[in-house]
Amino acid sequence: MRFSAVPAVLLCLAFLPGPVLAQQIALGGIRADAKAPVEVTADSLAVNQTDGSATFTGNVLVVQGGMRLKAAVVDVEYDPKDRSKITRMHATGGVTLVSPAEAAEAKEAVYDVAASNVVMTGDVLLTQGQNVMSGQKLTVDLKTGTGQIDGRVRTILQPEAKK
């Protein structure tokens, strides 16, 4: 992940007195094409035909384009008008969201497919190369590749190595 003016801003924010409560970040690698197919694999699947939901459990892996989400349990809601389309996923149990350039971990995550965003909550840890950010909530806009971390944000930025 290449940083431009972002490190300088983040570095300034890191040295402000008192806690930083929210921080905007560039997430070049965490993007998804909402029109790309969503592939879900798991140890088991329970389907509820009445409400149009499904629960994947055990080693769940959700893949859409270059984005991968892993969790213990993923509850899936389908569009009531077209049960072949996923509208929302709620992942719990050690959630990891990975792209080629970043990785994020949290206790749970909600992926709104139609809005093309992911909200991760609970002890969020975001890694971009050697840079690490943490907080309580990470909101990622998968269309633009931008995000925001909220809740007692902590940032550790590594200086670039001189060539």
N, C-alpha and C positions, 0 to 999 in steps of 0.2 A: 504494500500500500504506500503510495507516494503522498506525502504531506506537502502543502504549499505554505500558505500563511497560517494554516490551522495550528501547527506546533507553537508558534509564537503566541497566539491568542490563548491556547490551552496552558502554556507555561505561565503566562501572566495570571490566568485564573487560578492556577495551582498555588500561587504565592500570595493571593489576596488574604487579608486577615479574616478569620472566621470561616465557616464552612461554605463550600460552593454547593448550592442546592439543586442546580440544573446546569447541564452542559450540552451544547449542540456539538455534534460530531459528524465527520464525513465518513461514510461507509461505502467505499467504492466497490467492494466485492459482494456485499449482501444486497443483492437485487434478485428479483424474480419476475418472470413473465407470467402474469395471471392467466394467459391463454395457453401456456405450456401445460402438458399433462402432469398430474400429480400422481406419483407412484408411492404406495404405502405397503411396507412389508412388516410383519409382526409374527409372534408365536401363535396368537389366537385372535379371532374376530367374533364379536357378538353384534348382530344386527337387529334393530328394532324397526319392524315394518310400519308400526303404528305412527311413530313420530318422525320417521325418516332419519334416524341416527344410527351410528355404528361406533363401537368401542374396540380399538386395537390395543392389545396388551402384550407385554413381554418383548423386549428388544425392538421397539418400534422404530422404523426408519422411514421418514417422509422425504422424498426427493422431488424437486421441481427445478428443472434447469440445473444451474450450478449450485443451488442452495440445498443443504441437507439438514434435516432436523431429526434429532434422536431423543427418545424419551422412554419411560417405562410404560406409560399409558397415553393414548391419544383418542379423545372423543371427537367424532366427526359429525358435523351437521350438513345435511344435503339440502339443496334447493327444493322446497315443497312442490314447485311446478315442474321441476326436472330433476329427478332423483339421481341422475348421472353426474350432476354438477355439485362439487363441494363448495359450501359457502363459508364455513368456519371450522377451525380445528382448535381444540384445547388440549395442550400437552402438559403432563405432570410427571413428576418423579425424575429429577436429574436431567433437565432439558439442556440439550446442546444444539446450537444453531451454527453451522459451519458453511463458509464460502471459501473460494480460493485464497482470499486475502485476510479474512477475519474469522474469529471464533467467539461465540458468546455462550455463557452458561447461566442458568437460573433455576429456580425451583419450579416455575411453571411458565407457559407461554400460550398466547392466543394468537392464531394466525387467521386474520380476516381476509379471505381470498379475494372477495369482490373489491374491498377497499385497498388491497395490496399492501397490508401492513402487518407487522408482528409486534406484540407488546409482551415483553418478558418481565417477570416480577420475581422478587425474592432473592436477595444476595446475588445480584447480577455481576458478572465478571466478563468484560470485553477485552479481547486481545487483538491488537493490530501489529503484526510483526513483534518487535520487542516492547512496544508500548502497551500499557495496561490501564484500563479504567474500570472502576467499580461504582455501584450505587444500588438502589432498590428497585428501579424501574428503567427499562430500556424500551423506547418506542422507535421502531425502524420503518421508514417509508421505503418499500421495496421498489417503487417506481423510480425514485430519485436517488436512492442510495444514501439518504441522510438519516440521522437519528438524533435522539435526545436521551440523555441519562439524567434521572432525577433521584433525589433522596440521598443526602450525605455522599456526594460524589467525591471520589478520590482518583487522581490521575498520576501515573508514573510514566514520564516520557524519557526515552533514551536519546541522547544526542547522536546526530549522524556521525558516522566514522569518517574521518578525513581521508581522502584518497591521495 
